[in-house]
Amino acid sequence: MTNKELLYIEDALGHEKFMQSCSNKASSQLTDPALSSYMKELEQKHTELFNKFLNLL
């Protein structure tokens, strides 16, 4: 894997980690159960994407 590819994966991991934390924070602050549930689903999706990028290494 080239240096450029590693930098891309590192950047993608950072973005996914950021989206995980944003989704988590939003789901805990929302009072609407449907929206909160949706944000938890998004958090799970970003966790899966994070793990897929991590497995590339």
CHARMM-style PDB file with segment names, atoms N, HN, CA, C and O in Angstrom:
ATOM      1  N   MET     1       0.855  -1.176   0.000  1.00  0.00      PROA
ATOM      2  CA  MET     1       0.000   0.000   0.000  1.00  0.00      PROA
ATOM      3  C   MET     1       0.900   1.238   0.000  1.00  0.00      PROA
ATOM      4  O   MET     1       1.882   1.310   0.739  1.00  0.00      PROA
ATOM      5  N   THR     2       0.545   2.202  -0.838  1.00  0.00      PROA
ATOM      6  HN  THR     2      -0.252   2.143  -1.439  1.00  0.00      PROA
ATOM      7  CA  THR     2       1.377   3.395  -0.942  1.00  0.00      PROA
ATOM      8  C   THR     2       1.095   4.360   0.214  1.00  0.00      PROA
ATOM      9  O   THR     2       0.106   4.231   0.936  1.00  0.00      PROA
ATOM     10  N   ASN     3       1.992   5.317   0.359  1.00  0.00      PROA
ATOM     11  HN  ASN     3       2.796   5.421  -0.227  1.00  0.00      PROA
ATOM     12  CA  ASN     3       1.820   6.336   1.395  1.00  0.00      PROA
ATOM     13  C   ASN     3       0.528   7.112   1.192  1.00  0.00      PROA
ATOM     14  O   ASN     3      -0.178   7.421   2.152  1.00  0.00      PROA
ATOM     15  N   LYS     4       0.225   7.425  -0.061  1.00  0.00      PROA
ATOM     16  HN  LYS     4       0.799   7.175  -0.841  1.00  0.00      PROA
ATOM     17  CA  LYS     4      -0.985   8.176  -0.382  1.00  0.00      PROA
ATOM     18  C   LYS     4      -2.238   7.386   0.002  1.00  0.00      PROA
ATOM     19  O   LYS     4      -3.192   7.953   0.535  1.00  0.00      PROA
ATOM     20  N   GLU     5      -2.234   6.090  -0.265  1.00  0.00      PROA
ATOM     21  HN  GLU     5      -1.459   5.629  -0.698  1.00  0.00      PROA
ATOM     22  CA  GLU     5      -3.373   5.247   0.103  1.00  0.00      PROA
ATOM     23  C   GLU     5      -3.527   5.165   1.616  1.00  0.00      PROA
ATOM     24  O   GLU     5      -4.646   5.196   2.129  1.00  0.00      PROA
ATOM     25  N   LEU     6      -2.417   5.061   2.330  1.00  0.00      PROA
ATOM     26  HN  LEU     6      -1.508   5.036   1.913  1.00  0.00      PROA
ATOM     27  CA  LEU     6      -2.478   5.025   3.796  1.00  0.00      PROA
ATOM     28  C   LEU     6      -3.026   6.333   4.362  1.00  0.00      PROA
ATOM     29  O   LEU     6      -3.798   6.324   5.321  1.00  0.00      PROA
ATOM     30  N   LEU     7      -2.627   7.453   3.768  1.00  0.00      PROA
ATOM     31  HN  LEU     7      -2.000   7.460   2.989  1.00  0.00      PROA
ATOM     32  CA  LEU     7      -3.155   8.744   4.212  1.00  0.00      PROA
ATOM     33  C   LEU     7      -4.659   8.844   3.955  1.00  0.00      PROA
ATOM     34  O   LEU     7      -5.398   9.405   4.764  1.00  0.00      PROA
ATOM     35  N   TYR     8      -5.107   8.295   2.823  1.00  0.00      PROA
ATOM     36  HN  TYR     8      -4.507   7.839   2.166  1.00  0.00      PROA
ATOM     37  CA  TYR     8      -6.533   8.295   2.516  1.00  0.00      PROA
ATOM     38  C   TYR     8      -7.305   7.481   3.557  1.00  0.00      PROA
ATOM     39  O   TYR     8      -8.347   7.922   4.041  1.00  0.00      PROA
ATOM     40  N   ILE     9      -6.807   6.315   3.894  1.00  0.00      PROA
ATOM     41  HN  ILE     9      -5.960   5.957   3.501  1.00  0.00      PROA
ATOM     42  CA  ILE     9      -7.480   5.458   4.873  1.00  0.00      PROA
ATOM     43  C   ILE     9      -7.484   6.124   6.245  1.00  0.00      PROA
ATOM     44  O   ILE     9      -8.485   6.075   6.960  1.00  0.00      PROA
ATOM     45  N   GLU    10      -6.367   6.744   6.610  1.00  0.00      PROA
ATOM     46  HN  GLU    10      -5.554   6.783   6.029  1.00  0.00      PROA
ATOM     47  CA  GLU    10      -6.296   7.447   7.895  1.00  0.00      PROA
ATOM     48  C   GLU    10      -7.327   8.577   7.938  1.00  0.00      PROA
ATOM     49  O   GLU    10      -7.990   8.777   8.955  1.00  0.00      PROA
ATOM     50  N   ASP    11      -7.458   9.305   6.844  1.00  0.00      PROA
ATOM     51  HN  ASP    11      -6.919   9.143   6.018  1.00  0.00      PROA
ATOM     52  CA  ASP    11      -8.434  10.383   6.756  1.00  0.00      PROA
ATOM     53  C   ASP    11      -9.859   9.840   6.863  1.00  0.00      PROA
ATOM     54  O   ASP    11     -10.694  10.401   7.572  1.00  0.00      PROA
ATOM     55  N   ALA    12     -10.126   8.749   6.155  1.00  0.00      PROA
ATOM     56  HN  ALA    12      -9.448   8.293   5.579  1.00  0.00      PROA
ATOM     57  CA  ALA    12     -11.459   8.130   6.191  1.00  0.00      PROA
ATOM     58  C   ALA    12     -11.789   7.632   7.597  1.00  0.00      PROA
ATOM     59  O   ALA    12     -12.923   7.771   8.055  1.00  0.00      PROA
ATOM     60  N   LEU    13     -10.794   7.047   8.289  1.00  0.00      PROA
ATOM     61  HN  LEU    13      -9.872   6.934   7.917  1.00  0.00      PROA
ATOM     62  CA  LEU    13     -11.015   6.595   9.661  1.00  0.00      PROA
ATOM     63  C   LEU    13     -11.381   7.766  10.568  1.00  0.00      PROA
ATOM     64  O   LEU    13     -12.271   7.656  11.412  1.00  0.00      PROA
ATOM     65  N   GLY    14     -10.692   8.877  10.386  1.00  0.00      PROA
ATOM     66  HN  GLY    14      -9.969   8.966   9.700  1.00  0.00      PROA
ATOM     67  CA  GLY    14     -10.997  10.071  11.185  1.00  0.00      PROA
ATOM     68  C   GLY    14     -12.403  10.578  10.934  1.00  0.00      PROA
ATOM     69  O   GLY    14     -13.104  10.959  11.871  1.00  0.00      PROA
ATOM     70  N   HSD    15     -12.822  10.584   9.673  1.00  0.00      PROA
ATOM     71  HN  HSD    15     -12.252  10.274   8.912  1.00  0.00      PROA
ATOM     72  CA  HSD    15     -14.177  11.030   9.334  1.00  0.00      PROA
ATOM     73  C   HSD    15     -15.229  10.103   9.939  1.00  0.00      PROA
ATOM     74  O   HSD    15     -16.228  10.567  10.489  1.00  0.00      PROA
ATOM     75  N   GLU    16     -15.007   8.815   9.840  1.00  0.00      PROA
ATOM     76  HN  GLU    16     -14.195   8.438   9.394  1.00  0.00      PROA
ATOM     77  CA  GLU    16     -15.981   7.864  10.382  1.00  0.00      PROA
ATOM     78  C   GLU    16     -16.064   7.967  11.907  1.00  0.00      PROA
ATOM     79  O   GLU    16     -17.151   7.884  12.478  1.00  0.00      PROA
ATOM     80  N   LYS    17     -14.917   8.148  12.565  1.00  0.00      PROA
ATOM     81  HN  LYS    17     -14.034   8.215  12.101  1.00  0.00      PROA
ATOM     82  CA  LYS    17     -14.904   8.296  14.024  1.00  0.00      PROA
ATOM     83  C   LYS    17     -15.675   9.558  14.424  1.00  0.00      PROA
ATOM     84  O   LYS    17     -16.425   9.556  15.400  1.00  0.00      PROA
ATOM     85  N   PHE    18     -15.480  10.632  13.656  1.00  0.00      PROA
ATOM     86  HN  PHE    18     -14.871  10.634  12.863  1.00  0.00      PROA
ATOM     87  CA  PHE    18     -16.192  11.885  13.913  1.00  0.00      PROA
ATOM     88  C   PHE    18     -17.701  11.695  13.741  1.00  0.00      PROA
ATOM     89  O   PHE    18     -18.484  12.168  14.565  1.00  0.00      PROA
ATOM     90  N   MET    19     -18.109  11.007  12.677  1.00  0.00      PROA
ATOM     91  HN  MET    19     -17.473  10.623  12.007  1.00  0.00      PROA
ATOM     92  CA  MET    19     -19.533  10.777  12.441  1.00  0.00      PROA
ATOM     93  C   MET    19     -20.140   9.876  13.513  1.00  0.00      PROA
ATOM     94  O   MET    19     -21.302  10.047  13.883  1.00  0.00      PROA
ATOM     95  N   GLN    20     -19.359   8.916  14.015  1.00  0.00      PROA
ATOM     96  HN  GLN    20     -18.415   8.777  13.715  1.00  0.00      PROA
ATOM     97  CA  GLN    20     -19.830   8.070  15.120  1.00  0.00      PROA
ATOM     98  C   GLN    20     -20.143   8.934  16.334  1.00  0.00      PROA
ATOM     99  O   GLN    20     -21.212   8.816  16.933  1.00  0.00      PROA
ATOM    100  N   SER    21     -19.207   9.798  16.690  1.00  0.00      PROA
ATOM    101  HN  SER    21     -18.339   9.894  16.204  1.00  0.00      PROA
ATOM    102  CA  SER    21     -19.394  10.607  17.895  1.00  0.00      PROA
ATOM    103  C   SER    21     -20.533  11.608  17.723  1.00  0.00      PROA
ATOM    104  O   SER    21     -21.280  11.856  18.670  1.00  0.00      PROA
ATOM    105  N   CYS    22     -20.677  12.186  16.531  1.00  0.00      PROA
ATOM    106  HN  CYS    22     -20.070  11.985  15.762  1.00  0.00      PROA
ATOM    107  CA  CYS    22     -21.786  13.112  16.282  1.00  0.00      PROA
ATOM    108  C   CYS    22     -23.133  12.404  16.363  1.00  0.00      PROA
ATOM    109  O   CYS    22     -24.083  12.924  16.947  1.00  0.00      PROA
ATOM    110  N   SER    23     -23.207  11.229  15.781  1.00  0.00      PROA
ATOM    111  HN  SER    23     -22.435  10.807  15.307  1.00  0.00      PROA
ATOM    112  CA  SER    23     -24.453  10.453  15.809  1.00  0.00      PROA
ATOM    113  C   SER    23     -24.804  10.050  17.233  1.00  0.00      PROA
ATOM    114  O   SER    23     -25.966  10.106  17.636  1.00  0.00      PROA
ATOM    115  N   ASN    24     -23.804   9.647  17.983  1.00  0.00      PROA
ATOM    116  HN  ASN    24     -22.860   9.602  17.656  1.00  0.00      PROA
ATOM    117  CA  ASN    24     -24.020   9.251  19.377  1.00  0.00      PROA
ATOM    118  C   ASN    24     -24.529  10.428  20.191  1.00  0.00      PROA
ATOM    119  O   ASN    24     -25.499  10.300  20.938  1.00  0.00      PROA
ATOM    120  N   LYS    25     -23.879  11.566  20.048  1.00  0.00      PROA
ATOM    121  HN  LYS    25     -23.090  11.670  19.442  1.00  0.00      PROA
ATOM    122  CA  LYS    25     -24.274  12.765  20.794  1.00  0.00      PROA
ATOM    123  C   LYS    25     -25.692  13.185  20.429  1.00  0.00      PROA
ATOM    124  O   LYS    25     -26.493  13.516  21.303  1.00  0.00      PROA
ATOM    125  N   ALA    26     -26.000  13.171  19.123  1.00  0.00      PROA
ATOM    126  HN  ALA    26     -25.349  12.902  18.414  1.00  0.00      PROA
ATOM    127  CA  ALA    26     -27.331  13.573  18.676  1.00  0.00      PROA
ATOM    128  C   ALA    26     -28.402  12.617  19.194  1.00  0.00      PROA
ATOM    129  O   ALA    26     -29.467  13.056  19.629  1.00  0.00      PROA
ATOM    130  N   SER    27     -28.128  11.320  19.150  1.00  0.00      PROA
ATOM    131  HN  SER    27     -27.263  10.964  18.797  1.00  0.00      PROA
ATOM    132  CA  SER    27     -29.143  10.353  19.598  1.00  0.00      PROA
ATOM    133  C   SER    27     -29.436  10.497  21.087  1.00  0.00      PROA
ATOM    134  O   SER    27     -30.563  10.264  21.526  1.00  0.00      PROA
ATOM    135  N   SER    28     -28.433  10.877  21.857  1.00  0.00      PROA
ATOM    136  HN  SER    28     -27.518  11.066  21.500  1.00  0.00      PROA
ATOM    137  CA  SER    28     -28.652  11.035  23.302  1.00  0.00      PROA
ATOM    138  C   SER    28     -29.370  12.342  23.638  1.00  0.00      PROA
ATOM    139  O   SER    28     -29.985  12.459  24.698  1.00  0.00      PROA
ATOM    140  N   GLN    29     -29.295  13.323  22.738  1.00  0.00      PROA
ATOM    141  HN  GLN    29     -28.795  13.228  21.877  1.00  0.00      PROA
ATOM    142  CA  GLN    29     -29.913  14.620  23.010  1.00  0.00      PROA
ATOM    143  C   GLN    29     -31.321  14.764  22.430  1.00  0.00      PROA
ATOM    144  O   GLN    29     -32.088  15.626  22.859  1.00  0.00      PROA
ATOM    145  N   LEU    30     -31.652  13.927  21.468  1.00  0.00      PROA
ATOM    146  HN  LEU    30     -31.029  13.227  21.120  1.00  0.00      PROA
ATOM    147  CA  LEU    30     -32.971  14.041  20.833  1.00  0.00      PROA
ATOM    148  C   LEU    30     -34.060  13.489  21.751  1.00  0.00      PROA
ATOM    149  O   LEU    30     -33.871  12.481  22.432  1.00  0.00      PROA
ATOM    150  N   THR    31     -35.193  14.169  21.752  1.00  0.00      PROA
ATOM    151  HN  THR    31     -35.347  14.988  21.199  1.00  0.00      PROA
ATOM    152  CA  THR    31     -36.316  13.697  22.566  1.00  0.00      PROA
ATOM    153  C   THR    31     -37.304  12.866  21.744  1.00  0.00      PROA
ATOM    154  O   THR    31     -38.057  12.070  22.305  1.00  0.00      PROA
ATOM    155  N   ASP    32     -37.305  13.041  20.444  1.00  0.00      PROA
ATOM    156  HN  ASP    32     -36.693  13.687  19.989  1.00  0.00      PROA
ATOM    157  CA  ASP    32     -38.177  12.256  19.579  1.00  0.00      PROA
ATOM    158  C   ASP    32     -37.609  10.846  19.449  1.00  0.00      PROA
ATOM    159  O   ASP    32     -36.497  10.680  18.949  1.00  0.00      PROA
ATOM    160  N   PRO    33     -38.348   9.827  19.888  1.00  0.00      PROA
ATOM    161  CA  PRO    33     -37.829   8.454  19.853  1.00  0.00      PROA
ATOM    162  C   PRO    33     -37.474   7.964  18.451  1.00  0.00      PROA
ATOM    163  O   PRO    33     -36.506   7.221  18.285  1.00  0.00      PROA
ATOM    164  N   ALA    34     -38.234   8.364  17.455  1.00  0.00      PROA
ATOM    165  HN  ALA    34     -39.020   8.968  17.589  1.00  0.00      PROA
ATOM    166  CA  ALA    34     -37.960   7.918  16.086  1.00  0.00      PROA
ATOM    167  C   ALA    34     -36.647   8.508  15.575  1.00  0.00      PROA
ATOM    168  O   ALA    34     -35.839   7.803  14.969  1.00  0.00      PROA
ATOM    169  N   LEU    35     -36.437   9.788  15.817  1.00  0.00      PROA
ATOM    170  HN  LEU    35     -37.093  10.360  16.308  1.00  0.00      PROA
ATOM    171  CA  LEU    35     -35.190  10.422  15.382  1.00  0.00      PROA
ATOM    172  C   LEU    35     -33.995   9.877  16.156  1.00  0.00      PROA
ATOM    173  O   LEU    35     -32.922   9.662  15.593  1.00  0.00      PROA
ATOM    174  N   SER    36     -34.189   9.661  17.427  1.00  0.00      PROA
ATOM    175  HN  SER    36     -35.060   9.836  17.885  1.00  0.00      PROA
ATOM    176  CA  SER    36     -33.114   9.109  18.252  1.00  0.00      PROA
ATOM    177  C   SER    36     -32.728   7.722  17.761  1.00  0.00      PROA
ATOM    178  O   SER    36     -31.545   7.392  17.686  1.00  0.00      PROA
ATOM    179  N   SER    37     -33.715   6.919  17.430  1.00  0.00      PROA
ATOM    180  HN  SER    37     -34.676   7.187  17.491  1.00  0.00      PROA
ATOM    181  CA  SER    37     -33.472   5.578  16.908  1.00  0.00      PROA
ATOM    182  C   SER    37     -32.728   5.635  15.579  1.00  0.00      PROA
ATOM    183  O   SER    37     -31.812   4.848  15.339  1.00  0.00      PROA
ATOM    184  N   TYR    38     -33.121   6.567  14.719  1.00  0.00      PROA
ATOM    185  HN  TYR    38     -33.865   7.207  14.914  1.00  0.00      PROA
ATOM    186  CA  TYR    38     -32.467   6.727  13.428  1.00  0.00      PROA
ATOM    187  C   TYR    38     -31.000   7.117  13.616  1.00  0.00      PROA
ATOM    188  O   TYR    38     -30.128   6.613  12.909  1.00  0.00      PROA
ATOM    189  N   MET    39     -30.731   8.001  14.556  1.00  0.00      PROA
ATOM    190  HN  MET    39     -31.440   8.410  15.131  1.00  0.00      PROA
ATOM    191  CA  MET    39     -29.356   8.422  14.811  1.00  0.00      PROA
ATOM    192  C   MET    39     -28.521   7.260  15.356  1.00  0.00      PROA
ATOM    193  O   MET    39     -27.329   7.162  15.065  1.00  0.00      PROA
ATOM    194  N   LYS    40     -29.141   6.386  16.140  1.00  0.00      PROA
ATOM    195  HN  LYS    40     -30.109   6.466  16.376  1.00  0.00      PROA
ATOM    196  CA  LYS    40     -28.429   5.199  16.628  1.00  0.00      PROA
ATOM    197  C   LYS    40     -28.095   4.260  15.465  1.00  0.00      PROA
ATOM    198  O   LYS    40     -27.032   3.640  15.445  1.00  0.00      PROA
ATOM    199  N   GLU    41     -29.012   4.162  14.499  1.00  0.00      PROA
ATOM    200  HN  GLU    41     -29.875   4.666  14.515  1.00  0.00      PROA
ATOM    201  CA  GLU    41     -28.746   3.358  13.306  1.00  0.00      PROA
ATOM    202  C   GLU    41     -27.580   3.940  12.510  1.00  0.00      PROA
ATOM    203  O   GLU    41     -26.725   3.202  12.019  1.00  0.00      PROA
ATOM    204  N   LEU    42     -27.553   5.257  12.387  1.00  0.00      PROA
ATOM    205  HN  LEU    42     -28.247   5.856  12.786  1.00  0.00      PROA
ATOM    206  CA  LEU    42     -26.449   5.916  11.685  1.00  0.00      PROA
ATOM    207  C   LEU    42     -25.128   5.683  12.418  1.00  0.00      PROA
ATOM    208  O   LEU    42     -24.094   5.452  11.792  1.00  0.00      PROA
ATOM    209  N   GLU    43     -25.172   5.746  13.734  1.00  0.00      PROA
ATOM    210  HN  GLU    43     -26.012   5.933  14.243  1.00  0.00      PROA
ATOM    211  CA  GLU    43     -23.963   5.486  14.520  1.00  0.00      PROA
ATOM    212  C   GLU    43     -23.448   4.074  14.240  1.00  0.00      PROA
ATOM    213  O   GLU    43     -22.246   3.870  14.067  1.00  0.00      PROA
ATOM    214  N   GLN    44     -24.356   3.108  14.197  1.00  0.00      PROA
ATOM    215  HN  GLN    44     -25.332   3.275  14.337  1.00  0.00      PROA
ATOM    216  CA  GLN    44     -23.973   1.724  13.908  1.00  0.00      PROA
ATOM    217  C   GLN    44     -23.386   1.598  12.509  1.00  0.00      PROA
ATOM    218  O   GLN    44     -22.404   0.883  12.306  1.00  0.00      PROA
ATOM    219  N   LYS    45     -23.985   2.290  11.546  1.00  0.00      PROA
ATOM    220  HN  LYS    45     -24.782   2.871  11.712  1.00  0.00      PROA
ATOM    221  CA  LYS    45     -23.496   2.252  10.172  1.00  0.00      PROA
ATOM    222  C   LYS    45     -22.078   2.818  10.086  1.00  0.00      PROA
ATOM    223  O   LYS    45     -21.226   2.259   9.396  1.00  0.00      PROA
ATOM    224  N   HSD    46     -21.827   3.916  10.780  1.00  0.00      PROA
ATOM    225  HN  HSD    46     -22.519   4.371  11.340  1.00  0.00      PROA
ATOM    226  CA  HSD    46     -20.495   4.513  10.763  1.00  0.00      PROA
ATOM    227  C   HSD    46     -19.485   3.644  11.518  1.00  0.00      PROA
ATOM    228  O   HSD    46     -18.300   3.643  11.184  1.00  0.00      PROA
ATOM    229  N   THR    47     -19.939   2.919  12.515  1.00  0.00      PROA
ATOM    230  HN  THR    47     -20.901   2.921  12.786  1.00  0.00      PROA
ATOM    231  CA  THR    47     -19.054   1.976  13.203  1.00  0.00      PROA
ATOM    232  C   THR    47     -18.641   0.862  12.246  1.00  0.00      PROA
ATOM    233  O   THR    47     -17.477   0.464  12.206  1.00  0.00      PROA
ATOM    234  N   GLU    48     -19.604   0.365  11.479  1.00  0.00      PROA
ATOM    235  HN  GLU    48     -20.549   0.688  11.511  1.00  0.00      PROA
ATOM    236  CA  GLU    48     -19.308  -0.681  10.491  1.00  0.00      PROA
ATOM    237  C   GLU    48     -18.326  -0.175   9.431  1.00  0.00      PROA
ATOM    238  O   GLU    48     -17.386  -0.881   9.064  1.00  0.00      PROA
ATOM    239  N   LEU    49     -18.544   1.044   8.944  1.00  0.00      PROA
ATOM    240  HN  LEU    49     -19.307   1.618   9.242  1.00  0.00      PROA
ATOM    241  CA  LEU    49     -17.645   1.610   7.940  1.00  0.00      PROA
ATOM    242  C   LEU    49     -16.242   1.816   8.515  1.00  0.00      PROA
ATOM    243  O   LEU    49     -15.245   1.567   7.837  1.00  0.00      PROA
ATOM    244  N   PHE    50     -16.172   2.272   9.771  1.00  0.00      PROA
ATOM    245  HN  PHE    50     -16.982   2.474  10.322  1.00  0.00      PROA
ATOM    246  CA  PHE    50     -14.887   2.456  10.437  1.00  0.00      PROA
ATOM    247  C   PHE    50     -14.134   1.127  10.478  1.00  0.00      PROA
ATOM    248  O   PHE    50     -12.944   1.068  10.168  1.00  0.00      PROA
ATOM    249  N   ASN    51     -14.834   0.070  10.861  1.00  0.00      PROA
ATOM    250  HN  ASN    51     -15.800   0.118  11.113  1.00  0.00      PROA
ATOM    251  CA  ASN    51     -14.208  -1.242  10.954  1.00  0.00      PROA
ATOM    252  C   ASN    51     -13.766  -1.760   9.586  1.00  0.00      PROA
ATOM    253  O   ASN    51     -12.732  -2.419   9.480  1.00  0.00      PROA
ATOM    254  N   LYS    52     -14.536  -1.470   8.548  1.00  0.00      PROA
ATOM    255  HN  LYS    52     -15.376  -0.935   8.634  1.00  0.00      PROA
ATOM    256  CA  LYS    52     -14.142  -1.898   7.197  1.00  0.00      PROA
ATOM    257  C   LYS    52     -12.862  -1.189   6.757  1.00  0.00      PROA
ATOM    258  O   LYS    52     -11.965  -1.813   6.190  1.00  0.00      PROA
ATOM    259  N   PHE    53     -12.780   0.112   7.017  1.00  0.00      PROA
ATOM    260  HN  PHE    53     -13.508   0.619   7.478  1.00  0.00      PROA
ATOM    261  CA  PHE    53     -11.548   0.836   6.679  1.00  0.00      PROA
ATOM    262  C   PHE    53     -10.383   0.322   7.506  1.00  0.00      PROA
ATOM    263  O   PHE    53      -9.273   0.184   6.991  1.00  0.00      PROA
ATOM    264  N   LEU    54     -10.615   0.039   8.775  1.00  0.00      PROA
ATOM    265  HN  LEU    54     -11.516   0.151   9.194  1.00  0.00      PROA
ATOM    266  CA  LEU    54      -9.569  -0.445   9.654  1.00  0.00      PROA
ATOM    267  C   LEU    54      -9.048  -1.803   9.176  1.00  0.00      PROA
ATOM    268  O   LEU    54      -7.855  -2.085   9.286  1.00  0.00      PROA
ATOM    269  N   ASN    55      -9.934  -2.636   8.651  1.00  0.00      PROA
ATOM    270  HN  ASN    55     -10.904  -2.408   8.562  1.00  0.00      PROA
ATOM    271  CA  ASN    55      -9.519  -3.956   8.160  1.00  0.00      PROA
ATOM    272  C   ASN    55      -8.682  -3.879   6.880  1.00  0.00      PROA
ATOM    273  O   ASN    55      -8.044  -4.859   6.497  1.00  0.00      PROA
ATOM    274  N   LEU    56      -8.684  -2.717   6.219  1.00  0.00      PROA
ATOM    275  HN  LEU    56      -9.203  -1.921   6.530  1.00  0.00      PROA
ATOM    276  CA  LEU    56      -7.836  -2.557   5.042  1.00  0.00      PROA
ATOM    277  C   LEU    56      -6.359  -2.507   5.427  1.00  0.00      PROA
ATOM    278  O   LEU    56      -5.477  -2.790   4.617  1.00  0.00      PROA
ATOM    279  N   LEU    57      -6.115  -2.141   6.681  1.00  0.00      PROA
ATOM    280  HN  LEU    57      -6.832  -1.911   7.340  1.00  0.00      PROA
ATOM    281  CA  LEU    57      -4.730  -2.043   7.124  1.00  0.00      PROA
ATOM    282  C   LEU    57      -4.274  -3.387   7.516  1.00  0.00      PROA
ATOM    283  OT1 LEU    57      -3.126  -3.554   7.927  1.00  0.00      PROA
TER     284      LEU     57
END
